[in-house]
């Protein structure tokens, strides 16, 4: 995913892709395109969650350090 997108929007798009793959009849090329799009969205969401977790950990550690002073 190259352009910036809000996490919530990416997650909603991913849900829509999964729904299309599960519920619609698609030709093989469309299935492949949907799968690629879903994989990109899943990777983006995963990376966003990891980044937020890391940021929270950094902030928490700073608070612990400041509390000990």
Backbone as XML, in Angstrom:
<?xml version="1.0"?>
<chain id="A" units="angstrom">
  <residue number="1" name="UNK">
    <atom name="N" x="0.832" y="-1.176" z="0.000"/>
    <atom name="CA" x="0.000" y="0.000" z="0.000"/>
    <atom name="C" x="0.878" y="1.242" z="0.000"/>
  </residue>
  <residue number="2" name="UNK">
    <atom name="N" x="0.755" y="2.012" z="-1.004"/>
    <atom name="CA" x="1.647" y="3.146" z="-1.129"/>
    <atom name="C" x="1.062" y="4.423" z="-0.559"/>
  </residue>
  <residue number="3" name="UNK">
    <atom name="N" x="-0.230" y="4.661" z="-0.755"/>
    <atom name="CA" x="-0.776" y="5.906" z="-0.245"/>
    <atom name="C" x="-1.247" y="5.751" z="1.189"/>
  </residue>
  <residue number="4" name="UNK">
    <atom name="N" x="-1.231" y="6.870" z="1.896"/>
    <atom name="CA" x="-1.649" y="6.856" z="3.308"/>
    <atom name="C" x="-3.156" y="6.672" z="3.375"/>
  </residue>
  <residue number="5" name="UNK">
    <atom name="N" x="-3.549" y="5.832" z="4.311"/>
    <atom name="CA" x="-4.962" y="5.565" z="4.533"/>
    <atom name="C" x="-5.132" y="5.348" z="6.033"/>
  </residue>
  <residue number="6" name="UNK">
    <atom name="N" x="-6.263" y="5.765" z="6.541"/>
    <atom name="CA" x="-6.524" y="5.559" z="7.961"/>
    <atom name="C" x="-6.691" y="4.062" z="8.223"/>
  </residue>
  <residue number="7" name="UNK">
    <atom name="N" x="-6.233" y="3.635" z="9.398"/>
    <atom name="CA" x="-6.317" y="2.229" z="9.777"/>
    <atom name="C" x="-7.744" y="1.717" z="9.648"/>
  </residue>
  <residue number="8" name="UNK">
    <atom name="N" x="-8.693" y="2.476" z="10.163"/>
    <atom name="CA" x="-10.091" y="2.049" z="10.157"/>
    <atom name="C" x="-10.610" y="1.871" z="8.732"/>
  </residue>
  <residue number="9" name="UNK">
    <atom name="N" x="-10.182" y="2.759" z="7.831"/>
    <atom name="CA" x="-10.599" y="2.647" z="6.428"/>
    <atom name="C" x="-9.978" y="1.412" z="5.775"/>
  </residue>
  <residue number="10" name="UNK">
    <atom name="N" x="-8.712" y="1.152" z="6.075"/>
    <atom name="CA" x="-8.040" y="-0.027" z="5.532"/>
    <atom name="C" x="-8.706" y="-1.303" z="6.042"/>
  </residue>
  <residue number="11" name="UNK">
    <atom name="N" x="-9.055" y="-1.319" z="7.317"/>
    <atom name="CA" x="-9.701" y="-2.489" z="7.897"/>
    <atom name="C" x="-11.071" y="-2.725" z="7.255"/>
  </residue>
  <residue number="12" name="UNK">
    <atom name="N" x="-11.808" y="-1.657" z="7.021"/>
    <atom name="CA" x="-13.123" y="-1.771" z="6.381"/>
    <atom name="C" x="-12.968" y="-2.296" z="4.954"/>
  </residue>
  <residue number="13" name="UNK">
    <atom name="N" x="-11.977" y="-1.781" z="4.235"/>
    <atom name="CA" x="-11.732" y="-2.269" z="2.875"/>
    <atom name="C" x="-11.355" y="-3.747" z="2.896"/>
  </residue>
  <residue number="14" name="UNK">
    <atom name="N" x="-10.548" y="-4.134" z="3.862"/>
    <atom name="CA" x="-10.155" y="-5.545" z="3.990"/>
    <atom name="C" x="-11.381" y="-6.415" z="4.251"/>
  </residue>
  <residue number="15" name="UNK">
    <atom name="N" x="-12.263" y="-5.960" z="5.117"/>
    <atom name="CA" x="-13.495" y="-6.702" z="5.382"/>
    <atom name="C" x="-14.330" y="-6.846" z="4.110"/>
  </residue>
  <residue number="16" name="UNK">
    <atom name="N" x="-14.388" y="-5.795" z="3.303"/>
    <atom name="CA" x="-15.143" y="-5.843" z="2.048"/>
    <atom name="C" x="-14.522" y="-6.826" z="1.066"/>
  </residue>
  <residue number="17" name="UNK">
    <atom name="N" x="-13.196" y="-6.852" z="1.002"/>
    <atom name="CA" x="-12.508" y="-7.792" z="0.119"/>
    <atom name="C" x="-12.811" y="-9.227" z="0.544"/>
  </residue>
  <residue number="18" name="UNK">
    <atom name="N" x="-12.715" y="-9.490" z="1.836"/>
    <atom name="CA" x="-12.997" y="-10.839" z="2.339"/>
    <atom name="C" x="-14.436" y="-11.236" z="2.019"/>
  </residue>
  <residue number="19" name="UNK">
    <atom name="N" x="-15.350" y="-10.308" z="2.218"/>
    <atom name="CA" x="-16.760" y="-10.586" z="1.921"/>
    <atom name="C" x="-16.954" y="-10.909" z="0.445"/>
  </residue>
  <residue number="20" name="UNK">
    <atom name="N" x="-16.302" y="-10.158" z="-0.433"/>
    <atom name="CA" x="-16.411" y="-10.424" z="-1.870"/>
    <atom name="C" x="-15.842" y="-11.794" z="-2.215"/>
  </residue>
  <residue number="21" name="UNK">
    <atom name="N" x="-14.732" y="-12.136" z="-1.594"/>
    <atom name="CA" x="-14.130" y="-13.442" z="-1.869"/>
    <atom name="C" x="-15.001" y="-14.581" z="-1.361"/>
  </residue>
  <residue number="22" name="UNK">
    <atom name="N" x="-15.688" y="-14.369" z="-0.256"/>
    <atom name="CA" x="-16.514" y="-15.423" z="0.335"/>
    <atom name="C" x="-17.885" y="-15.542" z="-0.316"/>
  </residue>
  <residue number="23" name="UNK">
    <atom name="N" x="-18.458" y="-14.424" z="-0.733"/>
    <atom name="CA" x="-19.869" y="-14.429" z="-1.099"/>
    <atom name="C" x="-20.181" y="-14.222" z="-2.571"/>
  </residue>
  <residue number="24" name="UNK">
    <atom name="N" x="-19.229" y="-13.793" z="-3.347"/>
    <atom name="CA" x="-19.517" y="-13.505" z="-4.744"/>
    <atom name="C" x="-18.819" y="-14.500" z="-5.652"/>
  </residue>
  <residue number="25" name="UNK">
    <atom name="N" x="-19.414" y="-14.685" z="-6.806"/>
    <atom name="CA" x="-18.766" y="-15.513" z="-7.810"/>
    <atom name="C" x="-17.880" y="-14.598" z="-8.636"/>
  </residue>
  <residue number="26" name="UNK">
    <atom name="N" x="-16.589" y="-14.860" z="-8.591"/>
    <atom name="CA" x="-15.630" y="-14.054" z="-9.322"/>
    <atom name="C" x="-14.840" y="-14.946" z="-10.259"/>
  </residue>
  <residue number="27" name="UNK">
    <atom name="N" x="-14.401" y="-14.351" z="-11.365"/>
    <atom name="CA" x="-13.525" y="-15.134" z="-12.232"/>
    <atom name="C" x="-12.136" y="-15.194" z="-11.604"/>
  </residue>
  <residue number="28" name="UNK">
    <atom name="N" x="-11.296" y="-16.039" z="-12.141"/>
    <atom name="CA" x="-9.991" y="-16.294" z="-11.551"/>
    <atom name="C" x="-9.144" y="-15.033" z="-11.442"/>
  </residue>
  <residue number="29" name="UNK">
    <atom name="N" x="-9.161" y="-14.185" z="-12.456"/>
    <atom name="CA" x="-8.380" y="-12.947" z="-12.415"/>
    <atom name="C" x="-8.871" y="-12.008" z="-11.317"/>
  </residue>
  <residue number="30" name="UNK">
    <atom name="N" x="-10.174" y="-11.926" z="-11.165"/>
    <atom name="CA" x="-10.743" y="-11.064" z="-10.114"/>
    <atom name="C" x="-10.397" y="-11.598" z="-8.733"/>
  </residue>
  <residue number="31" name="UNK">
    <atom name="N" x="-10.438" y="-12.917" z="-8.575"/>
    <atom name="CA" x="-10.059" y="-13.525" z="-7.297"/>
    <atom name="C" x="-8.614" y="-13.189" z="-6.963"/>
  </residue>
  <residue number="32" name="UNK">
    <atom name="N" x="-7.735" y="-13.296" z="-7.953"/>
    <atom name="CA" x="-6.328" y="-12.982" z="-7.732"/>
    <atom name="C" x="-6.144" y="-11.512" z="-7.355"/>
  </residue>
  <residue number="33" name="UNK">
    <atom name="N" x="-6.839" y="-10.617" z="-8.053"/>
    <atom name="CA" x="-6.743" y="-9.190" z="-7.735"/>
    <atom name="C" x="-7.268" y="-8.887" z="-6.334"/>
  </residue>
  <residue number="34" name="UNK">
    <atom name="N" x="-8.369" y="-9.493" z="-5.969"/>
    <atom name="CA" x="-8.917" y="-9.299" z="-4.634"/>
    <atom name="C" x="-7.966" y="-9.842" z="-3.572"/>
  </residue>
  <residue number="35" name="UNK">
    <atom name="N" x="-7.382" y="-10.997" z="-3.851"/>
    <atom name="CA" x="-6.437" y="-11.595" z="-2.902"/>
    <atom name="C" x="-5.226" y="-10.695" z="-2.704"/>
  </residue>
  <residue number="36" name="UNK">
    <atom name="N" x="-4.694" y="-10.162" z="-3.800"/>
    <atom name="CA" x="-3.557" y="-9.231" z="-3.706"/>
    <atom name="C" x="-3.925" y="-7.999" z="-2.882"/>
  </residue>
  <residue number="37" name="UNK">
    <atom name="N" x="-5.083" y="-7.430" z="-3.195"/>
    <atom name="CA" x="-5.537" y="-6.248" z="-2.464"/>
    <atom name="C" x="-5.694" y="-6.568" z="-0.978"/>
  </residue>
  <residue number="38" name="UNK">
    <atom name="N" x="-6.288" y="-7.709" z="-0.676"/>
    <atom name="CA" x="-6.468" y="-8.122" z="0.709"/>
    <atom name="C" x="-5.146" y="-8.327" z="1.425"/>
  </residue>
  <residue number="39" name="UNK">
    <atom name="N" x="-4.193" y="-8.930" z="0.736"/>
    <atom name="CA" x="-2.872" y="-9.152" z="1.333"/>
    <atom name="C" x="-2.188" y="-7.821" z="1.635"/>
  </residue>
  <residue number="40" name="UNK">
    <atom name="N" x="-2.283" y="-6.869" z="0.710"/>
    <atom name="CA" x="-1.696" y="-5.541" z="0.934"/>
    <atom name="C" x="-2.354" y="-4.837" z="2.115"/>
  </residue>
  <residue number="41" name="UNK">
    <atom name="N" x="-3.679" y="-4.921" z="2.179"/>
    <atom name="CA" x="-4.406" y="-4.280" z="3.275"/>
    <atom name="C" x="-4.078" y="-4.944" z="4.614"/>
  </residue>
  <residue number="42" name="UNK">
    <atom name="N" x="-4.007" y="-6.265" z="4.625"/>
    <atom name="CA" x="-3.680" y="-6.985" z="5.859"/>
    <atom name="C" x="-2.277" y="-6.620" z="6.338"/>
  </residue>
  <residue number="43" name="UNK">
    <atom name="N" x="-1.344" y="-6.526" z="5.417"/>
    <atom name="CA" x="0.028" y="-6.148" z="5.778"/>
    <atom name="C" x="0.064" y="-4.722" z="6.334"/>
  </residue>
  <residue number="44" name="UNK">
    <atom name="N" x="-0.659" y="-3.821" z="5.686"/>
    <atom name="CA" x="-0.718" y="-2.437" z="6.160"/>
    <atom name="C" x="-1.288" y="-2.384" z="7.585"/>
  </residue>
  <residue number="45" name="UNK">
    <atom name="N" x="-2.405" y="-3.070" z="7.807"/>
    <atom name="CA" x="-3.040" y="-3.063" z="9.127"/>
    <atom name="C" x="-2.110" y="-3.668" z="10.179"/>
  </residue>
  <residue number="46" name="UNK">
    <atom name="N" x="-1.476" y="-4.761" z="9.855"/>
    <atom name="CA" x="-0.544" y="-5.401" z="10.787"/>
    <atom name="C" x="0.591" y="-4.441" z="11.154"/>
  </residue>
  <residue number="47" name="UNK">
    <atom name="N" x="1.203" y="-3.835" z="10.134"/>
    <atom name="CA" x="2.305" y="-2.911" z="10.388"/>
    <atom name="C" x="1.863" y="-1.714" z="11.217"/>
  </residue>
  <residue number="48" name="UNK">
    <atom name="N" x="0.661" y="-1.226" z="10.956"/>
    <atom name="CA" x="0.138" y="-0.090" z="11.715"/>
    <atom name="C" x="-0.028" y="-0.474" z="13.187"/>
  </residue>
  <residue number="49" name="UNK">
    <atom name="N" x="-0.570" y="-1.651" z="13.444"/>
    <atom name="CA" x="-0.758" y="-2.116" z="14.819"/>
    <atom name="C" x="0.594" y="-2.272" z="15.519"/>
  </residue>
  <residue number="50" name="UNK">
    <atom name="N" x="1.559" y="-2.865" z="14.845"/>
    <atom name="CA" x="2.891" y="-3.038" z="15.421"/>
    <atom name="C" x="3.506" y="-1.681" z="15.750"/>
  </residue>
  <residue number="51" name="UNK">
    <atom name="N" x="3.389" y="-0.729" z="14.842"/>
    <atom name="CA" x="3.943" y="0.606" z="15.076"/>
    <atom name="C" x="3.284" y="1.292" z="16.273"/>
  </residue>
  <residue number="52" name="UNK">
    <atom name="N" x="1.980" y="1.164" z="16.381"/>
    <atom name="CA" x="1.266" y="1.771" z="17.505"/>
    <atom name="C" x="1.670" y="1.093" z="18.815"/>
  </residue>
  <residue number="53" name="UNK">
    <atom name="N" x="1.774" y="-0.226" z="18.813"/>
    <atom name="CA" x="2.211" y="-0.952" z="20.014"/>
    <atom name="C" x="3.604" y="-0.492" z="20.449"/>
  </residue>
  <residue number="54" name="UNK">
    <atom name="N" x="4.504" y="-0.349" z="19.486"/>
    <atom name="CA" x="5.860" y="0.110" z="19.797"/>
    <atom name="C" x="5.853" y="1.514" z="20.380"/>
  </residue>
  <residue number="55" name="UNK">
    <atom name="N" x="5.059" y="2.369" z="19.802"/>
    <atom name="CA" x="4.961" y="3.756" z="20.288"/>
    <atom name="C" x="4.409" y="3.797" z="21.716"/>
  </residue>
  <residue number="56" name="UNK">
    <atom name="N" x="3.391" y="2.985" z="21.975"/>
    <atom name="CA" x="2.814" y="2.919" z="23.321"/>
    <atom name="C" x="3.853" y="2.411" z="24.317"/>
  </residue>
  <residue number="57" name="UNK">
    <atom name="N" x="4.620" y="1.424" z="23.913"/>
    <atom name="CA" x="5.660" y="0.885" z="24.794"/>
    <atom name="C" x="6.717" y="1.951" z="25.107"/>
  </residue>
  <residue number="58" name="UNK">
    <atom name="N" x="7.110" y="2.716" z="24.109"/>
    <atom name="CA" x="8.088" y="3.792" z="24.315"/>
    <atom name="C" x="7.545" y="4.829" z="25.293"/>
  </residue>
  <residue number="59" name="UNK">
    <atom name="N" x="6.309" y="5.220" z="25.084"/>
    <atom name="CA" x="5.688" y="6.212" z="25.979"/>
    <atom name="C" x="5.584" y="5.667" z="27.396"/>
  </residue>
  <residue number="60" name="UNK">
    <atom name="N" x="5.161" y="4.418" z="27.532"/>
    <atom name="CA" x="5.034" y="3.799" z="28.858"/>
    <atom name="C" x="6.374" y="3.726" z="29.564"/>
  </residue>
  <residue number="61" name="UNK">
    <atom name="N" x="7.409" y="3.369" z="28.825"/>
    <atom name="CA" x="8.748" y="3.300" z="29.421"/>
    <atom name="C" x="9.223" y="4.677" z="29.876"/>
  </residue>
  <residue number="62" name="UNK">
    <atom name="N" x="8.939" y="5.704" z="29.112"/>
    <atom name="CA" x="9.309" y="7.065" z="29.505"/>
    <atom name="C" x="8.577" y="7.469" z="30.782"/>
  </residue>
  <residue number="63" name="UNK">
    <atom name="N" x="7.305" y="7.116" z="30.868"/>
    <atom name="CA" x="6.535" y="7.438" z="32.069"/>
    <atom name="C" x="7.099" y="6.718" z="33.291"/>
  </residue>
  <residue number="64" name="UNK">
    <atom name="N" x="7.480" y="5.455" z="33.110"/>
    <atom name="CA" x="8.062" y="4.688" z="34.215"/>
    <atom name="C" x="9.380" y="5.300" z="34.655"/>
  </residue>
  <residue number="65" name="UNK">
    <atom name="N" x="10.189" y="5.711" z="33.679"/>
    <atom name="CA" x="11.473" y="6.342" z="33.991"/>
    <atom name="C" x="11.271" y="7.643" z="34.767"/>
  </residue>
  <residue number="66" name="UNK">
    <atom name="N" x="10.351" y="8.459" z="34.321"/>
    <atom name="CA" x="10.076" y="9.748" z="34.968"/>
    <atom name="C" x="9.477" y="9.557" z="36.368"/>
  </residue>
  <residue number="67" name="UNK">
    <atom name="N" x="8.709" y="8.515" z="36.525"/>
    <atom name="CA" x="8.097" y="8.240" z="37.823"/>
    <atom name="C" x="9.155" y="7.832" z="38.851"/>
  </residue>
  <residue number="68" name="UNK">
    <atom name="N" x="10.201" y="7.167" z="38.378"/>
    <atom name="CA" x="11.262" y="6.703" z="39.268"/>
    <atom name="C" x="12.241" y="7.804" z="39.673"/>
  </residue>
  <residue number="69" name="UNK">
    <atom name="N" x="12.131" y="8.978" z="39.072"/>
    <atom name="CA" x="13.072" y="10.072" z="39.370"/>
    <atom name="C" x="12.603" y="10.911" z="40.517"/>
  </residue>
</chain>
